[in-house]
Amino acid sequence: MRIHIATDHAGLEFSQTLKEHLSEAGHEVIDHGPQLFDPLDDYPAFCINAAKGVAADQEAGVQALGIVFGGSGNGEQIAANKVHGIRAALVWSESTALLARQHNDANVIAIGARQHTVDEAIAYIDTFIAEPFSFEERHVRRIAQLAEFEATGDIAGKNVDH
């Protein structure tokens, strides 16, 4: 599987370990940066580029997921979710990683590099990558509603305020 990753200065050291781990597991890793430590760098472009890579790959039929991380993972998740077709989930446990895939068909996860050990983060990532979407009708329906809102600004019959 192709895995797009991005971070900021807070996760730069972890990104090197993660690339090695994912490559050893047989994944193709695309690193969207940064490549050098800059304590004043900004995460949005890095994370948006990773999310755009996931969206483009999935649209082309390539199996791909994304992992974005920074100090808390919050801003990185927000940035990734600005990309059309991305469902980015903030993950802080193996359970949230599992549910992100099973219930939300998340295609990107965000992790706080300052919130977890490297071993914990890798366990969350491995869980996320290994878990398939459940395809349960209620989850399919909810994801379709999100996609409808993303495309039209409305969810037919669901009383979205205008």
C-alpha positions in Angstrom: 0.0 0.0 0.0 1.1 3.6 -0.6 1.3 5.6 2.6 1.6 9.4 2.5 3.1 11.0 5.5 3.7 14.6 6.7 4.6 16.4 9.9 6.1 19.5 11.2 9.2 20.1 13.3 7.5 18.3 16.3 7.4 15.0 14.5 10.4 15.2 12.2 12.5 12.7 14.2 9.6 10.3 14.4 9.0 10.6 10.7 12.3 8.9 10.0 11.5 6.0 12.3 8.0 5.7 10.8 9.3 5.7 7.2 11.7 2.9 8.1 9.0 0.9 9.9 6.5 1.2 7.0 9.1 0.4 4.4 10.1 -2.7 6.2 6.5 -3.7 6.4 6.3 -3.6 2.6 4.6 -0.2 2.1 5.6 2.5 -0.4 6.1 5.7 1.7 5.7 9.1 0.2 7.1 11.8 2.5 5.6 15.2 2.1 8.0 16.9 4.5 9.6 18.6 6.0 13.0 17.2 5.3 15.0 19.5 7.6 14.4 20.7 11.1 13.0 24.2 11.4 11.4 25.1 14.7 9.3 27.7 13.0 7.9 25.7 10.2 4.2 25.5 9.5 2.3 22.2 9.1 -0.6 23.1 6.8 1.1 22.8 3.5 2.9 19.5 4.4 -0.3 17.9 5.7 -2.5 19.2 2.8 0.0 17.8 0.3 -0.1 14.4 2.0 -3.9 14.5 2.0 -3.9 15.5 -1.7 -1.6 12.6 -2.4 -4.0 10.2 -0.7 -7.1 11.7 -2.5 -5.4 11.5 -5.9 -4.2 8.0 -5.4 -7.6 6.8 -4.3 -9.3 8.5 -7.2 -6.8 6.7 -9.5 -7.6 3.3 -7.9 -4.3 3.1 -6.0 -4.6 1.8 -2.5 -3.4 4.6 -0.3 -3.7 6.0 3.2 -2.2 9.0 5.0 -0.6 9.7 8.4 -0.1 13.3 9.5 1.4 14.2 12.9 2.6 17.2 14.8 2.7 18.2 18.5 -0.9 17.4 19.2 -2.2 16.2 15.9 -5.2 18.6 16.0 -4.0 21.2 13.5 -2.7 18.5 11.2 -6.1 16.7 11.2 -7.8 20.0 10.5 -5.4 20.7 7.6 -5.9 17.3 6.1 -9.7 17.5 6.3 -9.6 20.6 4.1 -8.8 18.4 1.1 -11.9 17.2 -0.9 -12.4 13.5 -0.3 -10.4 13.2 2.9 -11.7 11.9 6.1 -9.0 12.5 8.7 -9.4 11.2 12.2 -7.4 12.2 15.3 -6.1 9.0 16.8 -5.0 8.6 20.4 -5.4 4.8 21.0 -5.6 1.6 19.2 -9.3 1.7 19.6 -9.7 5.1 17.9 -7.5 3.9 15.1 -9.6 0.8 14.7 -12.9 2.7 14.7 -11.6 5.4 12.4 -11.3 2.7 9.7 -14.3 0.5 10.7 -16.9 3.2 11.1 -15.6 6.2 9.3 -13.5 4.7 6.5 -10.9 7.3 7.5 -8.2 7.6 4.9 -5.9 9.8 6.9 -5.1 9.7 10.6 -3.5 12.4 12.7 -1.4 11.6 15.8 0.2 13.9 18.4 3.9 13.2 18.3 4.3 14.9 21.7 1.4 12.9 23.2 2.6 9.3 22.6 5.7 7.2 22.6 7.1 6.0 19.3 5.9 2.5 20.1 2.4 3.6 20.9 2.1 5.7 17.7 3.4 2.8 15.6 0.9 0.5 17.2 -1.9 3.0 16.3 -0.6 3.3 12.7 -0.3 -0.5 12.2 -3.9 -1.0 13.5 -5.2 1.8 11.2 -3.5 0.3 8.1 -4.5 -3.3 8.8 -8.2 -2.6 9.6 -10.7 -2.5 6.7 -13.8 -0.5 6.5 -16.8 -2.5 7.8 -19.3 -1.5 5.0 -22.1 -1.6 7.5 -25.1 0.1 6.0 -25.3 2.8 8.7 -21.7 3.7 8.3 -22.0 3.8 4.5 -25.0 6.0 4.8 -23.3 8.5 7.1 -20.2 8.7 5.0 -22.4 9.4 1.9 -24.1 12.2 3.9 -20.7 13.8 4.6 -19.7 13.5 1.0 -23.0 15.0 -0.1 -22.5 17.9 2.2 -18.9 18.3 1.0 -20.1 18.5 -2.6 -23.3 20.5 -2.2 -23.4 22.2 1.2 -26.5 20.3 2.1 -27.7 16.8 3.1 -31.1 16.1 1.4 -33.9 15.6 4.0 -31.6 16.0 7.0 -32.4 19.6 8.0 -29.0 21.2 7.5 -29.4 24.8 8.5 -28.8 27.3 5.6 
